[in-house]
Every structure is written in structure tokens, then in C-alpha cells.
Amino acid sequence: MTAAPDQAAVEHFLYQEAKLLDERRYEDWVGLFTEDGVYWVPSGHEGPAERSVALIYDNTPRLRERLTRMGSRAFWAQQPPTHTTRLIGNVLVQPGAEHADEIDVECRFILALLRRHRQALLSGVARYRLRPAQDGFRIREKVVTLQERDESFDNLTFLI
């Protein structure tokens, strides 16, 4: 029988991930992903990623490439940068459905954005597939389903 995942440890990991993103410590954030990790923000209705439109669909190497572009002085889409504050709640943790050595996590979030004196809110559900690691967890998959996914967006060049 597999031991129950540690709820407090998973919640701590999610809070630390949110902090990295809010502080724009993107290299550290990408370091949380496994080498085969996937970050997906679907647009419209969910379905298999191969047959869906995505706002973002990046594997770990693509995330690193995104960081290179974001670090460029020519990345005008984030001049000035978007300031964010994430609130995480309703964290549900269960043993991995696909692999016994993984943990499936679902949480709700509210993301407050401030850019060019305009504030906005995004909200939704984030689903994770986590692998235990010596220093906590690694993200094998993160799927962010925005409540506003069918709306038009001004600028989604920051990481959700």
C-alpha cells in the first residue's frame, strides 16, 4: 500500500512555487520541472493536448527558451513587467493515478495582475503531477485551466 501524500509538504511546495513566480525568479521556477515536464494552459474546452488550442504548451526545454527571450532587452511585451500576486487554496492531494511514485494535486488560484497602472484578476484551477525529490518535489506536469480561458487577453507574456 502506498503511503498517503503529505498534504502540508505539497501545500508548502505550491506556496514556494507561487512565490518564485511572483518574484519573477523564473529560472528557479523552471528548475522545479522534471526534464520531461510539461506546462500547459489550454484555451477553450479541455481535451487531449495534441488536439487542443493552447495559450501555452511548453516542455521544459521550451520553458528555458522562453526565459532566454524574456531576458532579452528586446522583449517589449513585458516592458514594463507585469507585477503579480498569487493566492492558492482548496488544495487536494492524492496518490498518482498514472504512476505510483507520483502525486496528483489540484488547487484553485486567484492571480492579481498590475501592469501600466491597470489591475486585473485571473482565476482558475491548476492541476499538477508531482514527483517526490530529495529537496521536495518536481513538476512533471502543470495544467492551468483559466476561468477566463474563452475571453480575449491583453497580454499573456508573463507566466501564469
Secondary structure by P-SEA (a helix, b strand, c coil): ccccccaaaaaaaaaaaaaaaaacaaaaaaaaccccbbbbbccccccccccccccccccaaaaaaaaaaaaccccccccccccbbbbbcbbbbbcccccccbbbbbbcbbbbbbcccbbbbbbbbbbbbbbbcccbbbbcbbbbbccccccccccccccc
